[in-house]
Amino acid sequence: MIVAFGADELTIAFTAAMAMLPAVVLAPIIGNVIDRIPFKKLMLILLLVEIIMTLGFIFIDSLEYLWVLMVLIFFRSAAASMLFSAEMTLFPKLVSGEMLKNTNEIHSIIWSLCYAVGMAIGGIATYYMGFDTAFMIDALLYGVAVILLLGLQLNIEKVEHTDSHLQMFKDGFSYLLSKKKILHLILLHASIGLTSFDALITLLADFEYKTLIAVPLAIGWMNATRALGLMIGPFFISSIINKNNLHYFFVLQGLAILLWSQLEYHFYYALAGLFVTGFFITTLWSYTYLLIQEETESKYMGRVISYNDMFFMLSNVVTALFIGYASKWGMSLEGITIILGLGFIVVAFYYHWFKKNYLL
C-alpha cells in the first residue's frame, strides 16, 4: 500500500520497524500483564484490539496520513506481541521436555503455514480486490479466532501475584541479570532477527521486479515461498539439531542467505533462494526459544519471555533500519544481503564460545 502511495526506502523501512517496536518498548509492561491476567481473558482483549486496528487501516488513503498508519500499526503490533508472548509463556505450563520442543516447533510450523497462505492470498486479494478488501478479510479472520477462543478449555493453576507492577518489574529484571546463561541465550535467539527481510523484500519488489510482476504479487509470492521453507524445514532438521551441533545450523543459515544474495536479481531464481533461507529459520527459532524456556523458573516465565521478545524484536528493528538506511546511502541490495548472511557466521562462533563456557 505505501509503495503504491510513493513511499521511499526509509518510509518502507520505518513502517516495517514500527511493526516490531512495541515488543521493544513495552517489554516490562507486557511481562507483568502476562503474569497477572488469565490467558484466555487476555487473548480475547488482544484479538479485539487487533480487529479494531486492522479496520482502521481502511481509512489511510495517502502518505499524508502516514503518522496515523504508524499509530495503528504500533497498537496492532503491541497486541500481537503480547499475544505471542502469552502463548510462549503458556506452553511450558502445559508441557515440558521433548514435548515442549515439539510444541514450539508445531506452533512455529502452523505460524509459517498461516504466514505462507496469508501472504499468497493477501498478495492476490490486494492485486485483484484492493487494499481495503484485504484489510476487511484480515479483520474477519481475527473474528474467526475470537470464536475459536471462546470454545477453548484451559485448566491452568493460577499463580497469584500480590506485588505491585513496579516490584514485579524489579524482581523480574533482577532475576534476569542474575542469570547470565539466560542472557546469552536471549542474545542467541535475538540473532534470528537478522532474517527480518520484510523491508528488503519490499525494496526488491519495488526496484527489481515491478517490470516483471506487480509489486503486491511479488511481495506475496516471495514471502509465501520463504514461509514454505519455514514450514518444511523442521521436518528434516528437528530430529538432528541439538546443543552440540547448533552452531553448524547457524553457519548453514548464513550460507543460505549468501546464496540468496547471488540469486535475488532474478525473480524466479530468487524464489528458490528464499526457500532455502527459510529452511533453517523455524528450527533455529524454536530450539533457541526452548533453551530459554528450560532455563527459566515458572513464576518468572512471562517476564523473561517478554524480555526475550524485546531483544528479538529490537534485532528485527535494527535489521529493518539497516536495510533502509544502507539502501538510501547507496549500498546494493546484494551487499546488504551478504552482510546479513555473514552475521550468522559470526553468531555461530558466538554459540561455539557459549557452549564451551556454559554447556560443557
C-alpha positions in Angstrom: 0.0 0.0 0.0 2.7 2.5 0.9 4.7 1.6 -2.2 1.6 2.5 -4.2 1.4 5.8 -2.3 5.0 6.5 -3.4 6.9 5.8 -0.2 10.7 5.9 -0.3 13.2 3.4 1.1 13.3 5.0 4.6 9.5 5.1 4.9 9.3 1.5 3.9 11.9 0.6 6.5 10.3 2.7 9.3 6.9 1.1 8.6 8.5 -2.4 8.8 10.3 -1.3 12.0 7.1 0.1 13.6 5.5 -3.3 13.5 8.3 -4.6 15.7 8.8 -1.6 18.0 6.1 -2.3 20.6 7.8 -5.5 21.8 10.9 -3.5 22.4 9.5 -0.5 24.3 6.7 -2.3 26.1 8.5 -5.4 27.3 8.4 -4.7 31.1 4.6 -3.9 30.9 3.9 -7.0 28.7 5.7 -9.3 31.1 3.8 -8.0 34.1 0.4 -8.2 32.3 1.0 -11.8 31.1 2.0 -12.9 34.6 -1.1 -11.3 36.1 -4.1 -11.7 33.7 -5.5 -15.2 32.8 -4.5 -16.3 29.3 -8.0 -16.7 27.8 -9.2 -13.3 29.0 -6.0 -11.6 27.9 -6.1 -13.2 24.5 -9.7 -12.1 23.9 -8.9 -8.5 24.6 -5.8 -8.5 22.4 -7.7 -10.1 19.5 -10.4 -7.4 19.7 -7.7 -4.7 19.6 -6.1 -6.3 16.5 -9.5 -6.3 14.8 -10.1 -2.6 15.5 -6.6 -1.5 14.5 -6.8 -3.6 11.3 -10.1 -2.0 10.2 -8.5 1.4 10.9 -6.1 0.8 8.0 -9.0 1.2 5.6 -9.1 5.0 6.3 -5.5 5.6 5.2 -5.5 6.8 1.6 -2.2 8.7 1.2 1.2 9.3 2.8 -0.3 12.4 4.4 -1.8 10.1 7.0 1.3 8.1 7.5 1.5 9.1 11.1 -2.0 7.6 11.7 -0.9 4.4 10.0 2.2 4.3 12.3 -0.1 4.7 15.4 -2.4 1.9 14.2 0.5 -0.4 13.4 2.0 0.3 16.8 -1.1 -0.7 18.7 -1.9 -3.6 16.5 1.6 -4.9 16.8 1.6 -4.3 20.6 -1.4 -6.5 20.9 0.2 -9.1 18.6 3.4 -9.1 20.6 1.6 -9.5 23.9 -0.5 -12.3 22.5 2.6 -14.1 21.1 4.5 -13.8 24.4 1.4 -15.1 26.3 1.3 -18.2 24.1 5.0 -18.9 24.6 4.6 -18.4 28.4 1.6 -20.8 28.3 3.3 -23.7 26.7 5.9 -24.5 29.5 2.9 -24.6 31.9 1.2 -27.3 29.9 4.1 -29.5 28.6 7.8 -30.0 29.2 11.0 -31.7 27.9 10.7 -33.2 24.4 7.0 -32.4 24.3 7.8 -28.7 24.8 10.4 -28.8 22.0 7.8 -30.4 19.7 5.1 -27.9 20.8 7.4 -25.0 19.9 8.1 -26.5 16.5 4.4 -27.3 15.8 3.4 -23.8 16.8 6.1 -22.4 14.5 5.1 -24.6 11.6 1.4 -23.6 12.0 2.5 -20.0 12.1 4.6 -20.5 9.0 1.7 -22.2 7.2 -0.6 -19.3 8.0 2.1 -16.8 7.0 2.6 -18.6 3.6 -1.1 -18.9 2.8 -1.8 -15.4 4.2 1.0 -13.8 2.1 -0.1 -15.6 -1.1 -3.8 -14.8 -0.6 -3.0 -11.3 0.7 -1.0 -10.5 -2.4 -3.7 -11.8 -4.8 -6.5 -10.2 -2.8 -4.7 -6.8 -2.8 -4.0 -7.0 -6.5 -7.4 -8.0 -7.6 -9.7 -6.5 -4.9 -7.7 -3.6 -3.4 -6.2 -2.8 0.0 -9.5 -2.2 1.8 -10.9 -5.6 0.9 -7.7 -7.3 2.0 -7.9 -5.5 5.4 -11.5 -6.5 5.9 -10.7 -10.1 5.2 -7.8 -9.8 7.7 -10.2 -8.5 10.4 -12.7 -11.2 9.6 -10.1 -13.9 10.2 -9.4 -12.4 13.6 -13.1 -12.6 14.2 -12.9 -16.4 13.5 -10.0 -16.6 16.0 -12.3 -15.0 18.6 -15.0 -17.6 18.0 -12.4 -20.4 18.4 -11.0 -18.9 21.6 -14.5 -18.8 23.2 -14.7 -22.6 22.9 -11.2 -23.2 24.2 -11.0 -25.1 27.5 -7.9 -24.5 29.7 -7.2 -25.8 33.2 -4.1 -24.0 34.5 -3.1 -23.4 38.1 -3.4 -19.7 38.7 -0.3 -18.0 40.2 -1.4 -15.1 42.4 0.9 -12.0 42.3 0.3 -9.6 45.2 3.3 -7.4 44.5 2.9 -4.1 42.7 3.8 -3.7 39.0 6.9 -1.8 39.9 8.0 -4.6 42.3 7.3 -7.3 39.8 9.3 -5.4 37.2 12.3 -5.1 39.7 12.1 -8.7 40.6 11.9 -9.9 37.0 14.8 -7.6 36.0 16.9 -8.7 38.9 16.2 -12.3 38.2 17.3 -11.9 34.5 20.5 -10.1 35.4 21.4 -12.8 37.8 21.1 -15.5 35.1 24.0 -14.9 32.7 23.2 -18.1 30.9 19.7 -16.9 30.0 21.1 -13.6 28.9 23.4 -15.3 26.4 20.6 -17.5 25.2 18.4 -14.4 24.7 21.1 -12.8 22.6 21.4 -16.0 20.5 17.7 -16.1 20.0 17.7 -12.4 19.0 20.2 -13.1 16.2 17.3 -14.8 14.3 16.1 -11.2 13.8 18.7 -10.9 11.1 16.2 -12.8 8.9 13.8 -9.9 9.1 13.7 -9.5 5.4 10.4 -7.6 5.0 12.0 -4.3 4.0 14.5 -6.0 1.8 11.8 -8.0 0.0 9.7 -4.8 -0.5 12.6 -3.0 -1.9 13.5 -5.8 -4.3 9.8 -6.0 -5.5 9.8 -2.2 -6.0 13.3 -1.8 -7.6 13.9 -5.0 -9.4 10.7 -7.0 -10.1 8.0 -4.5 -10.9 8.6 -4.6 -14.6 8.1 -8.4 -14.5 5.2 -8.7 -11.9 3.0 -6.4 -9.9 4.6 -5.3 -6.6 1.8 -6.8 -4.3 2.1 -10.1 -6.2 5.9 -10.1 -6.0 5.8 -9.4 -2.2 3.2 -12.0 -1.7 4.9 -14.8 -3.6 8.3 -14.0 -2.1 7.1 -14.1 1.4 5.0 -17.2 0.7 8.0 -19.0 -0.7 10.1 -18.1 2.3 7.4 -19.3 4.6 7.1 -22.6 2.7 10.7 -23.2 3.7 9.9 -22.2 7.3 7.2 -24.8 7.3 9.0 -27.7 5.6 12.5 -27.3 7.2 11.6 -28.6 10.7 10.5 -32.0 9.3 14.1 -32.6 8.2 16.1 -30.7 10.9 14.2 -31.2 14.1 15.4 -34.7 14.8 19.1 -33.9 14.3 19.6 -30.5 15.9 21.0 -30.4 19.5 23.1 -28.3 21.8 26.3 -29.8 20.4 25.7 -29.1 16.7 23.6 -25.9 16.9 26.5 -23.7 15.6 26.6 -25.7 12.4 23.0 -24.7 11.7 23.8 -21.0 12.3 26.5 -21.4 9.6 24.0 -23.1 7.2 21.6 -20.2 7.8 24.3 -17.7 6.9 25.3 -19.7 3.8 21.7 -19.9 2.7 21.4 -16.1 2.9 24.6 -15.7 0.9 23.2 -18.0 -1.8 20.1 -15.8 -2.0 22.2 -12.7 -2.4 23.6 -14.1 -5.6 20.2 -15.0 -7.0 18.0 -12.1 -5.8 18.2 -10.0 -9.0 16.4 -12.8 -11.0 12.9 -13.2 -9.6 12.4 -16.9 -10.2 15.9 -17.8 -9.0 15.4 -15.6 -6.0 12.3 -17.6 -5.0 14.5 -20.7 -4.8 17.0 -18.8 -2.7 14.3 -17.5 -0.4 13.0 -21.0 0.1 16.5 -22.1 1.2 16.8 -19.1 3.6 13.6 -20.1 5.3 14.6 -23.8 5.6 16.6 -23.4 8.8 14.9 -20.4 10.4 12.0 -22.2 12.1 14.2 -24.8 13.8 16.8 -22.2 14.9 14.0 -20.0 16.3 12.1 -22.8 18.1 15.2 -24.5 19.5 16.8 -21.4 20.9 13.4 -20.5 22.4 13.3 -23.9 24.0 16.7 -23.4 25.7 15.4 -20.2 27.3 12.1 -21.8 28.5 14.0 -24.7 30.0 16.3 -22.4 32.0 13.6 -20.1 33.3 11.7 -20.6 36.6 7.9 -20.8 36.1 7.0 -17.7 38.2 9.3 -15.5 36.1 8.4 -17.0 32.8 6.1 -14.2 31.5 8.6 -11.5 32.3 11.6 -13.4 30.9 9.7 -14.3 27.7 8.7 -10.7 27.2 12.3 -9.5 27.6 13.4 -12.2 25.2 10.8 -11.0 22.7 12.1 -7.4 23.3 15.6 -8.3 22.3 14.3 -10.4 19.4 12.2 -7.5 18.1 15.0 -5.0 18.7 17.1 -7.1 16.4 14.3 -7.0 13.8 14.0 -3.2 14.1 17.8 -2.7 13.8 17.8 -5.1 10.8 14.9 -3.2 9.1 16.5 0.2 9.7 19.9 -1.1 8.5 18.3 -2.2 5.2 16.5 1.1 4.7 19.5 3.4 5.5 22.0 1.2 3.7 19.9 1.3 0.6 19.3 5.0 0.9 23.1 5.6 1.2 23.7 3.7 -2.0 24.6 0.1 -0.9 23.4 -2.5 -3.3 20.6 -4.9 -2.1 23.0 -7.7 -2.8 25.6 -6.2 -0.5 23.0 -5.7 2.3 22.0 -9.4 2.0 25.6 -10.5 2.2 26.1 -8.6 5.4 23.1 -10.3 6.9 24.4 -13.7 5.9 27.8 -13.0 7.4 26.1 -12.0 10.6 25.0 -15.6 11.1 28.6 -16.9 10.6 29.6 -14.5 13.5 26.7 -15.9 15.6 28.0 -19.5 15.0 31.3 -18.5 16.6 29.5 -16.9 19.5 27.5 -20.0 20.2 30.6 -22.1 20.0 32.1 -19.9 22.7 28.9 -20.1 24.7 28.8 -23.9 24.5 32.4 -24.2 25.8 31.8 -21.8 28.7 28.2 -22.7 29.8 27.2 -26.1 28.5 30.3 -28.3 28.9 
